[in-house]
């Protein structure tokens, strides 16, 4: 006799943070739909982004953000899983045909945390200190503040990067507060950066749920978990990113606040060395129009000559 089909199959990466996020989604789904957690299967995938971490390969050289989701996307579209669970900042702006980011859990802390064994802030680092990051946004923002820093490639999951810091690979690094909080590692943060001065990545701190387009059963299933203010904010930020053709080669920051139905989106683009940057801000009630307006203002401020650095 065959075992009954699971209520849902969740696709996820295998890092401790990804698994923590998948288990959170499983728990929320089980509660929302009054089913046992054992009826919701978690299916783990090794992605190209995961496999490239040991070699410290830059994401921009192996396909950009989508390398963290490709295998899960393929499994979703082929019907091997029903829901993909993603850190939204890792999801490419252009989704494969046939799937959509249908829901977002309530957003965690959007800020970046500064971690160092010898300094309390970026400003307190010694001259020429080694700053570990493989994020060009974080690199550009740190260099804007401290042009003397040496940027050291620093890929890996949260615990890998914590270990690298302890081993002296770098003098300091930055990690998302959201990941530290979800892993119970909040105490690792030496200090927390002001997001108005050090803008987070677009969609940072939000767990996104991908489903097949038109699959009413699972569209309805994840709708019960959707946090509307977070959803609207992420749509605005991802729309801005799409206008900018944002990729792992483009330092982009975003910060969204809301008051009732009104969103205020701030966006930033930087040169790789952080010495040139442009900001724009707008408020509105339509997140797509808002994201488009901020993205287009940033493009207009930067101008075509400055933007050529991303395409040449």
MARVEX-964038 format. One record per residue (C-alpha): residue number from 1; residue in one letter; x, y, z negated. Coordinates in steps of 0.001 Angstrom, whole numbers, plus 524288, in hexadecimal, padded with zeros to 5 digits. Example, Ala and Ser with C-alpha at 12.3 -4.5 7.8 and 13.67 -1.06 7.14 Angstrom:
BEGIN
NODE,nr,rest,X,Y,Z
NODE,1,a,8300C,7EE6C,7E188
NODE,2,s,83566,7FBDC,7E41C
***
This chain:
BEGIN
NODE,nr,rest,X,Y,Z
NODE,1,x,80000,80000,80000
NODE,2,x,80594,80D16,80420
NODE,3,x,807CF,817BA,7FA2C
NODE,4,x,7FE7C,82346,7FBA2
NODE,5,x,803CE,82EB5,80368
NODE,6,x,80958,839B2,7FB13
NODE,7,x,8017A,84616,7F95A
NODE,8,x,80CCC,84D77,7FF79
NODE,9,x,81B01,84BAD,80359
NODE,10,x,823F9,8570E,80018
NODE,11,x,83077,8591E,807EA
NODE,12,x,83C01,85F77,80110
NODE,13,x,84ABD,86093,800CA
NODE,14,x,851E5,858BC,7F67E
NODE,15,x,858D0,8636A,7EECA
NODE,16,x,8551A,864BF,7E068
NODE,17,x,84E68,871C6,7E334
NODE,18,x,846E5,86C83,7EEEC
NODE,19,x,8426C,860C0,7E70D
NODE,20,x,83E47,8696D,7DBC1
NODE,21,x,8362E,87173,7E541
NODE,22,x,8301E,86559,7EB70
NODE,23,x,82C82,85FEA,7DE16
NODE,24,x,82640,86CD5,7DA7D
NODE,25,x,81E19,86C59,7E6E4
NODE,26,x,81A57,85E3A,7E41A
NODE,27,x,815E5,861D7,7D664
NODE,28,x,80DF0,86D6E,7DB1F
NODE,29,x,807AA,8657E,7E615
NODE,30,x,80425,85A98,7DCAF
NODE,31,x,7FDCA,8641F,7D352
NODE,32,x,7F6B3,86BD6,7DDDF
NODE,33,x,7F107,85FAF,7E444
NODE,34,x,7EF48,8570F,7D833
NODE,35,x,7F81E,84C1B,7DCEA
NODE,36,x,8031F,84516,7D5FF
NODE,37,x,810C8,849D8,7D90A
NODE,38,x,8144A,83BDB,7DCC3
NODE,39,x,80B27,83D60,7E86F
NODE,40,x,813A4,84858,7EDEF
NODE,41,x,82023,8433F,7F40A
NODE,42,x,82CBD,84B22,7F4D2
NODE,43,x,834EA,847D6,800D0
NODE,44,x,842FB,84CAC,8006D
NODE,45,x,84A8A,850D6,80C8A
NODE,46,x,858D5,8541B,80EA0
NODE,47,x,8593D,86008,81776
NODE,48,x,863F6,86525,8202F
NODE,49,x,865A9,8707A,816D3
NODE,50,x,867ED,86715,80B8E
NODE,51,x,8719E,85EBC,8131C
NODE,52,x,879A1,86A97,81722
NODE,53,x,87B7F,86FD9,80953
NODE,54,x,8875F,867CA,805A9
NODE,55,x,88F0D,86DA6,810F4
NODE,56,x,88AE6,87B9D,80D4E
NODE,57,x,88673,87D91,81B6F
NODE,58,x,87FC6,88AA2,81DCD
NODE,59,x,87143,88909,8207B
NODE,60,x,871E0,8924F,82C03
NODE,61,x,87AEB,888CE,83313
NODE,62,x,87206,87CEF,831B1
NODE,63,x,8649F,88266,834A2
NODE,64,x,860E8,88C14,82A05
NODE,65,x,85644,88A97,81FDA
NODE,66,x,84EDA,87FEF,82717
NODE,67,x,8597D,87608,823E7
NODE,68,x,85378,874BF,81656
NODE,69,x,845F4,87172,81B88
NODE,70,x,84775,86AAC,828BF
NODE,71,x,84683,85C9B,8240D
NODE,72,x,83AED,85FB1,81B4F
NODE,73,x,8342F,86722,82652
NODE,74,x,835FE,85B93,82F7B
NODE,75,x,83066,85230,8255D
NODE,76,x,824C9,85B33,8233A
NODE,77,x,821C8,85C6E,831B5
NODE,78,x,822FD,84DB5,833CA
NODE,79,x,819CE,84AC5,82872
NODE,80,x,823D6,8445D,81F8B
NODE,81,x,8212F,84EA2,8151C
NODE,82,x,81584,85785,812FA
NODE,83,x,81B57,86346,80BFF
NODE,84,x,828E5,8692D,80CF6
NODE,85,x,82DCB,8701D,800CE
NODE,86,x,837CF,87AB9,8036B
NODE,87,x,83F02,885F1,7FD15
NODE,88,x,838C1,89035,805BF
NODE,89,x,8454C,897E7,807CA
NODE,90,x,84B10,88BC9,80E7C
NODE,91,x,8402D,88AEA,81898
NODE,92,x,8435E,89033,82620
NODE,93,x,83AFE,89B7F,82AD7
NODE,94,x,836AA,893BA,836BB
NODE,95,x,82F5E,88763,832AB
NODE,96,x,82E23,87B6E,83B85
NODE,97,x,82168,87A94,84321
NODE,98,x,81715,872E6,83BDF
NODE,99,x,81A4D,876D0,82DE8
NODE,100,x,8185C,88271,82507
NODE,101,x,81C1F,8877F,817B0
NODE,102,x,80E71,886A0,8123C
NODE,103,x,81028,88981,803C7
NODE,104,x,819B4,88F09,7F9EC
NODE,105,x,81AB0,88C95,7EB68
NODE,106,x,81B2A,8986A,7E28A
NODE,107,x,82845,89ED0,7E48B
NODE,108,x,83335,89CFB,7DAB5
NODE,109,x,83D2A,8A774,7D71D
NODE,110,x,841F8,8AD7B,7E3ED
NODE,111,x,84EBD,8B2C8,7DE70
NODE,112,x,85CAE,8AE24,7E054
NODE,113,x,864BD,8AA5E,7D473
NODE,114,x,87317,8ADD5,7D2D0
NODE,115,x,87B49,8A2B2,7CD54
NODE,116,x,88941,8A3E5,7C8C2
NODE,117,x,891C1,89E03,7BE1E
NODE,118,x,899A8,8AA72,7BCB2
NODE,119,x,89184,8B662,7C044
NODE,120,x,88434,8BB6D,7BC43
NODE,121,x,880C5,8C222,7C91C
NODE,122,x,885B3,8C38B,7D70B
NODE,123,x,88B5E,8D0C3,7D34D
NODE,124,x,89335,8CA6B,7C84C
NODE,125,x,89A40,8C0B1,7D121
NODE,126,x,8A8F6,8C325,7D273
NODE,127,x,8AE82,8C920,7DED6
NODE,128,x,8AE9A,8BF50,7EA0C
NODE,129,x,8A694,8B537,7E2A7
NODE,130,x,8A1A5,8A94F,7EA09
NODE,131,x,892F5,8AA2E,7EC29
NODE,132,x,88CD5,89D29,7EFB7
NODE,133,x,8816D,89D5C,7F91F
NODE,134,x,87DAC,89830,80676
NODE,135,x,8722D,8A198,80785
NODE,136,x,87591,8ACD5,8108C
NODE,137,x,86B35,8B51D,809CE
NODE,138,x,8716A,8B331,7FC74
NODE,139,x,87EEE,8B4FF,8023A
NODE,140,x,87B3A,8C1D6,808D7
NODE,141,x,87450,8C707,7FCCD
NODE,142,x,87FD4,8C383,7F400
NODE,143,x,889A2,8C9A4,7FD77
NODE,144,x,88182,8D60E,7FE20
NODE,145,x,88395,8D75B,7EF89
NODE,146,x,8915D,8D1B7,7EF0F
NODE,147,x,89880,8D1EB,7FC37
NODE,148,x,8A49F,8CC2E,7F5BF
NODE,149,x,89E4B,8BF09,7F2CC
NODE,150,x,8A325,8B2CF,7F9B2
NODE,151,x,8978F,8AAF3,7FEC4
NODE,152,x,8994D,89C4D,7FC89
NODE,153,x,8906A,89257,8038C
NODE,154,x,887C6,88C5E,7F918
NODE,155,x,87D73,882E3,7FDF5
NODE,156,x,87697,8780C,7F692
NODE,157,x,86AC1,875EB,7EDF4
NODE,158,x,86955,87D77,7E13B
NODE,159,x,87105,873E6,7D8D3
NODE,160,x,87BB2,87280,7E311
NODE,161,x,87DA8,88125,7E322
NODE,162,x,87D80,881BA,7D44D
NODE,163,x,88820,87753,7D42D
NODE,164,x,8902C,87EA3,7DE5B
NODE,165,x,88F77,88AC3,7D5E6
NODE,166,x,893D5,8830F,7C9EB
NODE,167,x,89F24,87D4A,7D1D3
NODE,168,x,8A402,88ACC,7D591
NODE,169,x,8A0F9,88A33,7E411
NODE,170,x,89BF2,89828,7E287
NODE,171,x,89BA2,8A26E,7D7D9
NODE,172,x,88D24,8A51D,7D982
NODE,173,x,8814B,8A170,7E179
NODE,174,x,872E6,8A467,7E304
NODE,175,x,86783,89AFE,7E1EC
NODE,176,x,858DC,89D04,7E2D2
NODE,177,x,85291,89E80,7D579
NODE,178,x,84715,89689,7DA89
NODE,179,x,84F9C,88A7F,7DC6B
NODE,180,x,85630,88BFE,7CF30
NODE,181,x,848F2,88D66,7C89A
NODE,182,x,84326,88173,7CF58
NODE,183,x,84EE3,8792D,7CB73
NODE,184,x,84F11,87DB6,7BD4E
NODE,185,x,85C14,8849A,7BF9B
NODE,186,x,857B6,89292,7BCE0
NODE,187,x,8624F,893E6,7B28C
NODE,188,x,86CC8,892DE,7BD18
NODE,189,x,86A04,8A0AB,7C1D6
NODE,190,x,87446,8AA40,7BD08
NODE,191,x,86BB9,8B59D,7C154
NODE,192,x,86018,8B7C9,7CA51
NODE,193,x,860C5,8C148,7D5B2
NODE,194,x,85715,8CC48,7D7C2
NODE,195,x,84F85,8C844,7E40B
NODE,196,x,84DAB,8D678,7E828
NODE,197,x,85C60,8D80D,7E96B
NODE,198,x,85FA4,8CA05,7ED39
NODE,199,x,8542C,8C597,7F590
NODE,200,x,85116,8B70D,7F599
NODE,201,x,84FEF,8AEDD,801DB
NODE,202,x,842AE,8AF56,8088E
NODE,203,x,83997,8A54C,80229
NODE,204,x,8431B,8A2A5,7F6F7
NODE,205,x,83CDE,89C09,7EB35
NODE,206,x,830F2,896A1,7F250
NODE,207,x,82DEC,88841,7F4B8
NODE,208,x,82740,8868C,801DC
NODE,209,x,81EA0,87B2F,805E8
NODE,210,x,81EE5,8772F,8142D
NODE,211,x,81413,86F1F,81A60
NODE,212,x,80FF1,86B4C,82805
NODE,213,x,807FE,875B6,82EFC
NODE,214,x,7F9BB,871DA,82F93
NODE,215,x,7FB0C,86712,8255F
NODE,216,x,7EF27,86B21,81D78
NODE,217,x,7F126,8610D,812C8
NODE,218,x,7FE86,865FA,80EEC
NODE,219,x,7FBD9,87429,81214
NODE,220,x,7F0EE,8732C,80807
NODE,221,x,7F981,86B75,7FEA2
NODE,222,x,80435,875C0,7FE15
NODE,223,x,7FAA2,8812A,7FE53
NODE,224,x,7F750,87DBE,7F03F
NODE,225,x,80577,880E2,7EC90
NODE,226,x,806D2,88D6F,7F456
NODE,227,x,80A0F,899DF,7ECBD
NODE,228,x,80446,8A4B3,7F504
NODE,229,x,80D09,8B011,7F0B0
NODE,230,x,81922,8A7BE,7F32A
NODE,231,x,813BF,8A32A,80044
NODE,232,x,81179,8B11D,804D9
NODE,233,x,81EEB,8B580,80054
NODE,234,x,825C5,8AA51,8074C
NODE,235,x,81E41,8ACD0,813E0
NODE,236,x,822A7,8BB10,8136C
NODE,237,x,830E4,8B781,810ED
NODE,238,x,83165,8ACB4,81B27
NODE,239,x,82ADC,8B588,82527
NODE,240,x,8352A,8BFF3,8229F
NODE,241,x,83FB3,8B599,82432
NODE,242,x,839E0,8B10E,83115
NODE,243,x,839DD,8BF04,83657
NODE,244,x,84838,8C011,832AA
NODE,245,x,84AEB,8B2B9,838AE
NODE,246,x,8507F,8AF8D,82B5C
NODE,247,x,85989,8A3E4,82AAD
NODE,248,x,8650D,89F2E,822C8
NODE,249,x,86D4C,8A8D6,82AA1
NODE,250,x,86574,8B4AD,82621
NODE,251,x,86679,8BA67,8185F
NODE,252,x,8585A,8BD9D,814E4
NODE,253,x,85211,8C0AC,807D4
NODE,254,x,843BC,8C237,8044F
NODE,255,x,83BD5,8C5CB,7F865
NODE,256,x,82D0E,8C620,7F759
NODE,257,x,82475,8CB8B,7ECA4
NODE,258,x,815C2,8CC2A,7EC38
NODE,259,x,80B37,8D410,7E589
NODE,260,x,7FDD7,8CE3A,7E79E
NODE,261,x,7FC9F,8CBED,7F63F
NODE,262,x,80786,8D562,7F9B5
NODE,263,x,81502,8CFEC,7FC9C
NODE,264,x,8217C,8D7E0,7FCB8
NODE,265,x,82C5A,8D1A2,804A7
NODE,266,x,83A73,8D652,8041C
NODE,267,x,84432,8D0FD,80DE5
NODE,268,x,852C1,8D236,80FFD
NODE,269,x,85C8E,8CE5A,81A77
NODE,270,x,86B46,8CF25,818A5
NODE,271,x,877DD,8CDD8,82028
NODE,272,x,87FF7,8C1FA,81C7F
NODE,273,x,88968,8CA45,81495
NODE,274,x,87E46,8D12D,80D9D
NODE,275,x,88345,8DEAB,8112B
NODE,276,x,877C4,8E1C6,81A0B
NODE,277,x,869C9,8DF55,815F6
NODE,278,x,85C10,8E3E8,81918
NODE,279,x,84FB7,8E368,810EF
NODE,280,x,84152,8E518,813BD
NODE,281,x,83502,8E465,80B8A
NODE,282,x,82678,8E489,80E47
NODE,283,x,819AA,8E16C,80770
NODE,284,x,80D38,8DB72,80CB0
NODE,285,x,80307,8D0D5,80B62
NODE,286,x,80608,8C8B3,81786
NODE,287,x,81298,8C0F8,814FB
NODE,288,x,8157A,8BE51,8234C
NODE,289,x,813EA,8CC93,8272D
NODE,290,x,81C1A,8D082,81B72
NODE,291,x,82721,8C727,81EC3
NODE,292,x,826E6,8CBA4,82CE8
NODE,293,x,8275D,8D9FF,82900
NODE,294,x,832EE,8D854,81FC3
NODE,295,x,83A56,8CFCE,82964
NODE,296,x,83850,8D96C,83482
NODE,297,x,83C80,8E4F5,82C01
NODE,298,x,8490A,8DDD1,82863
NODE,299,x,84BC4,8DB08,836BB
NODE,300,x,84965,8E94C,83A24
NODE,301,x,85264,8EE19,82F4D
NODE,302,x,85D50,8E4B8,832D0
NODE,303,x,85C95,8E737,8414D
NODE,304,x,8603F,8DE42,84CA0
NODE,305,x,86EF3,8E061,84BC3
NODE,306,x,86FA3,8DC0D,83D8C
NODE,307,x,8670B,8D04C,8403C
NODE,308,x,86FFA,8CB55,84B06
NODE,309,x,878D8,8C566,840A1
NODE,310,x,86ECA,8BA9E,83E8E
NODE,311,x,86DA7,8B6E4,84CE2
NODE,312,x,87B60,8B85E,85245
***
